[in-house]
Structures are given as C-alpha cells and as structure tokens.
C-alpha cells in the first residue's frame, strides 16, 4: 500500500475505479428517450393520483415506467429484457399470458350480471361496441402491420387491458409493451374521451329517456348463467377458453353462495396481486431503447382510433335499435358507450353524463348491462382473432 502511495499507483487505481463507477451510473448512460419515458411515467402517476383516473392501473404502470427507464450499463442483469433478471422473471407472467386469466377470475368473482340478465337485449350493445376492435384491425393492416400484429393491436378497442395482454402475448409478443400501455391508458381516459362523443351523437330528448326499472333476477338465473354462458361461448370460440373459463368460473364462485371464501380470494388477493405485477412490469417494459419507436406511436394512434370507433358504434347502435322499440321501452343512447369493457368506469360515465341533463335519471344500473357484456364480448373477439391469426 505504501509503495503504491509512493509511486502514485494508488491514485491511478482510485481514478480508474472512479471512472468505472461513473460509467455504471444512470447519468453516463441516459438518453433523451429515457427522459421522455420518465416524463410519461410521471404523467401517469399524476393523472392517477390527482384526477383518480384508474389509479390502480396508472400508478403502478407510471412507476414501472420510471423503473424501466433508469439508464444502466448493459450486462448487469437488472433490466426487464435481460434474461433471468428479477424484472424479466416477473415479466414472464405477461409474456406468457399467465396474469390475464387470473385477473378474469377476479373480475368474474366481482361481477354482477343481474342488469344484463334482466334485460338481455343489452347484450347487443356490448357486441356492437366491439366494432372498434375490427376497425383498428383493418386500420393496422392498411398501415403495413402483419395480420397477427394487426389483430393484437385491434383488441385495444375493447378497452380491456388483460385481454390485450393475453392476445398480444400469443400473436405479437414484440409489440406487447406498446399494446398493453395503450390499452390501459385508454381505459383510464374513459371519462375524458367518451363524453364529447356521447354528446355529439345524441339529442337533448334522447339523453333524457327514462328506462324501466330492471326486473328482479332469481338466484337460479344467476347460478345458471355462468354455466350456460361458458358452454355457449366456449363452443363458439374455444380459443378464448383461458379468459372465458376463468371469467365464468369466478362468477359461479360468487353466485353459488357456497364458495364465499374462494370468491373473496379471487376478487381480492388474486386480482390485486396480478394487477400489481402487470402494472409494474408493463410499465417497466417501456424501456426507451426497446419501446420508443415509430411503431409504438402508430399503435397509440390506432388505439385511440379503435376506442373512438367503439364508442361511436355503441351509441349509434342504441339509436338504431330504438327505431324498432315501442315508446316506453326505448333505451337511453347514453349507455351505448358502456359497451366497451372498461368496468365500471364506462358505466359511471353513462350515468354522469345522463345526470347532467336530468338530475333524477340514474343510468348506472342500466349501463352495467352492456358494460359487463363488453367484458364477455372482448374475450370472444380475442378468441375469434386468435383462431384465425395464430
């Protein structure tokens, strides 16, 4: 040691170590792309906390963007795209489609299909809103995406994050980050995007339509529905089995009345853990070096297009359907927006916009019908796309 000090070798050693340390810091490896994505992450966190736009999604995804965009020296096995890193292992649940079916199990255990069962024609609204999926699919093809990539992008129009992750994991794994972030972003922005479209497409008289109080649904109907619904949907689109099976199984746990403990676990612990893991890993997958590309921008634009088309189709379908319904049985077109799968935010938007024009006309219970139909519809649409594109 003394000889090093005497010869100046120790000073050279320290300077070499200091330079090496600086090379490993984020400051030495930062790019404008990292800073842009960190800004996006901070924006997501702000929207989630300040305006409560889907905070359970935007806060984890936003913080995940911060985690994924801390610049680091390659080879340390800490990045989400570095094999066997902690983040990479957690991301396997997204890449291989493990988390979405578990989330659908929890959604089923939390969902009450009574509004839909009391007025089955509301199922058609949920089906009509899926037009956004196929419109985006056609748009993606026109922009040069491969058919499998176009199918994965199109599902964003269903406003269903888990379904988007599941389908993209099967059809276009390399686009999964952009598709997942886009899907969750538009789910969170439902209260911003949908109301202007709803006002544009409806008249003052239509907005004040009062719907009949839904009939009481029997316990037998509630128990029978997940069994019959599963068999019917699964026989039509077996490729949607992982999502449809878990959704209806979760609902059966809820409605049977004899599996409350299992229902509680599915609707709380399971769905919360999976949502947390999806949020942080999907956010981290936006690592600037892999994520910030022209294709990602196109996917975001197509996602917005599909979401707008879905809202248009849902509202316009109700207006068209009303032409064949007698006075007193008409449907308020403001619930047409809730045919997308963003449960229950889309239904809340229907109710809130309706209350702006009639403070005593509560549409929430009616809007939940097409809203939960949209969950089933998006899973069926994903199964259809998977069947002919895989």
N, C-alpha and C positions, 0 to 999 in steps of 0.2 A: 504493500500500500504506500509506504513512504517513498519507495523508488518511483512509483507512478506519479506521486505528487512532485517528486524532484524533477522528473523528466517532462512533466506536463501531460503525461499519458492519461492521468485520471481526469483532467479537464477535457481532453479529447473524448474520453469514454462518456462523460456526462453529456457533452454536447451531442454526441451520436445518439445517446438514449433519448435526449430531449427532442431531437429531430424526428426520431422514430415515433415517439409518443404523439407529437403534433400531427404526423401522418395518419394516425389512427383516430384523431378527433373528428367530430362532425364538421367542424369549421373548415378542415382541409379537404373534405370530400363533398361539400354542399354544392348543389347546382340550382339554377333558377327553377327547375322542375320541382325539386324538393320544397322550396319555399312556397311555390304556388299551391302544392297539395297540402302543405301545413296550413295555409290560409283557408283552403276549403274545409279542412278539419275543424278549424276554429269557428268557421261559419256554421257548420253543422251543430257544434256544441252550443253556440249562441242561439240558434233557432230552436233547439231542443229545450234549452233552459228558459230563455226569455219569452218565447211565444208558445212553448209547450207543444211544438209540432212533433208528434210521435217521439217523445223524449226517450222512451225505452229502446228506440232504434237509433235515433240521430246522435245521442250522447255516446253510446258505445262505438258506433261507426266513426263519428268525428274523432274520438280519442284514438281509435285504431288507425286513422289516417296520420295522426301525429306519430304514433309508434312506428308505422310503416315507412315514414319519410324522414326519420332521423338518419342522416348520412353516415355510412360506416365503411371501413376498409374491407374489401371483399375477402372471403375466406374465413371469417370469424365464426361462421355457423350461427348467426343470430337473426339473419333476415328470413322473411316468410318464404322466399323462394330458394333458400339454401337447404339442401336435403338434411333431414334429421335435426334441424334446429327446433326449439320448443314451439315457435310460431308455426313452422312448417308442419309439425305433427298435429297441432290443433287444427290447422287448415285442411287436413285430410278429411275432416268431417264435412267440410264444404265441398271439396274437390270430388269426393266420392258420394255425395248426396246422402250422408248419414243424418245430418241435423234436420232437414226439411220434413221427413216423415214423422219424426218425434215432435216437431212443432205442430204438425197437423193433428197428432194425437191430442195435444193440449188444446188446440183450437176446437176440436170436436167435443172435448170434455167441458169447454166453456160456452158452447153454442146452444142456444135455444131455437129450435126450428119451428116453434109454435106459430109465429107470424106467417111463415111460408105454408105450413100445413093448413092453417085456417083460410088461406086464400091462394090455392095452388097456381093460379094464373100469374102470380107474381114471379114464378119461376122463369117465365118467358122474358121478363125484363133482365134477369141475370144472364140469360142466354144471349139476348140482344147486345148487351154491353161487351160481350167477348169479341164483337166485330173489330174492336181496336187491335186485338191480337193479330188477326189475319190481314188487316190493313197495314200494320207495321211489317208483317212478314213480306207482303208484296213490295212495300217501300224498300226494305233491306235488299231484296233481290234486285230491284231496279238500280240500287246504288252499288251493285257489284259484289255483295256478300254471297258466300256459298249458301246453298239451300239449308244445310244444317245450322249454319250461323244465323241465317235469317229467321229460322224457326225459334232459336234461343232468344234472339232479340225481340221477336214479336210478342213473346209471353209477358213482356214488361207491361203491355196494355191491360193485362188482367189486374194490375196493381196488387200483386201477390208476391212478396219477396221470397218466401220459402219455395214456391212453385218455380220462380225464375231461377233460383239457385239449383234446384233439382234438375230442371230441364237443361240448363246450360252445362251442368256437370256431365250430362250424357251426350249432348250434341256439340258443344263448343267450349271445352274447358279453358282454352286460352283467352276467351272473352268474358269469363265468369266475373272477374272483378268489376269491369265496367257495367255489365248487365245487372249485377246484384246491387251496386251502389245506385244505379239509375232507378231500378225498381223501388228500392227503399226510399230514395229521395222523393219520387213522385207520390208514393204512399203518404209520406209526411206532409207533402204540399197539397193534399186534397182540399183543405179549407181555402187555399189560395187560388188553385187552378179551376175548380169546378163552379163556384158560384157565378162568375161572369157568364159562363156558357149557359147555365140554367136560366139566368135572367134573360139572356139574349133569345132563347128559343121558346119562351113561354109568355103568354099574355097575362094581364092582371087577373082576369077571370079564371084562367086555368090555375094560377097559383093559389087561389082561394077555394079550390074544390075540396069539399069535405068527404072523407071516405068513411064507409060504415065501420063500426067497431068490430074488430075481428072476433069470430066466434071462439068459444072455449074449446080447446083441443083436449081430447081424452088422453089418459095415461097410456092406454093401449095403442093409440095412434103414435104417441111419442116413442114407445118402445119398438113398434113395428117399423117405423120409418128408417132408422139406420140399417136395419137388416135388409128390408126390401130395396132401399135406395142403393145400398152397396152392391147387392146382387145385380140389379138392373144396370148400374153404371159400369161395374167391373166386366160384365158380359159384353157391353158395347165397346169399352176401351180397356182391355186387360193390361195394356202398357201403363195405365195410370194407377195400377194396383198399390204401389207403395204409399201414395198420397191418399187415395180414396179409401183404402183399407184402414189406415190409421185414423183418418177423419171420422169415418162412421163408427169405428170401434170406440174411439174416445166418446162419441155421443151416446153410444149404447151404455158405456160405463156410467155416464151422467144420468140417463133417463131410467135405467133399470131399477134404481133405488136400493140395490143390494150390494153395490160395489163403491160406496162413497169414498172409502179410503183410497182406492185406486184412482177414482176420478179426481180426488183432491191432489194426489201426487202428480197426475198427468197435467192438470190445469195450473199447477203452481210450480213445484220443483222442476219438473221435466222441461216445461215450456220456458221457464225463466232461465235455466242454465243454458239451454240451447240457443235462446235469443241472445244471451250474453256472449256466448262463444262465436256465434255467427257475426254479431255486431263488431267485435274487436278484430276478428280475423278478416272479415270482408273489408273493414276499414284499412287494416294493415296491408291488404293485397293491392292497395292503390299506390304501391311503391313507384315513385316517379319514373325510375329507369325502365320499368316494365309497363306502366299504366298510361302515362301521359303521351298518347299518340293520336293521330288524326282519326283512327278508327274509334277510339273511345269517345271523341267529340261527336262523331256521327251516331254512335249508339245512344248518347244522351239526347240528341235531336230526335231520333226515331222513337225513343221512349216517350218524349213529350208529345210527339205526333200521335202515337198509339193511345196515349191516355186521353188526349183531347177527343179523338175519334170515338173511343169507348163511351165517354160522357155524352157526346152528340147522339150516338146510336141509342143509348139508354133512354134519353129524354124524348127523342123523336119517335122511338118505338111506342112509348106510352101515348103520345099524341095520336099516332096512327091507330093504336088499339082502341082508344076511346071512341073512334068513329063507329065501332061496332057494339059499343056498350050503351045500355039504356041510361037515361038520366037517373041519378041516384046511385048508380053502380060504377060510375066513372072513377078513374084513377088519377090522382094528382100527379102531373108530369114531373113535379119537383123530386119525386122519389126515383125517377129514371136514372139519375146519376149514381144511385147506390147499388146499381147492378155490378159495379166493379168490386173487387174482392177486399178492399181496404175496410175491414171490420174493426170497430163500429164507426170509424171516422166519417165514412161516406154517408152513413145513415144520419149521423149528427148534423152533417152539412145540409141534408134534405130538410131536417127539422128546423134548423136555424134560419135557413132562407125562407121557409114557409112562415115562420113566426114574424118575419119582417113585414109580411103583408096581411097577416091575421094573427093577432096575439093569442088567440084561443084555439088555433088549429094546429094541434100537435101531430106531427107526421112520423115521429121516431119509430113507433111500434109498427107502422105500415112499412116504413123504409127498411126495417130489419129483414123483411121477407126477401126482397131482391138482393139485399146485401149478403145474406148467408147463401142465397142461391148462387151468387157470384163466386163464392169460395168453391162450391162444387163445380161450377162452370169452368173456372180457370184450371182446376185439376183435370177435368175432362178434356179441355182444349189442349193441355200439356200432353195428355195421353195420346190424343189424335196426332199431334205434331211428332211425338216420339215414335209413333207406329210407322209413319211413312217417311221419316227422315233419318232414323237411326241406321 
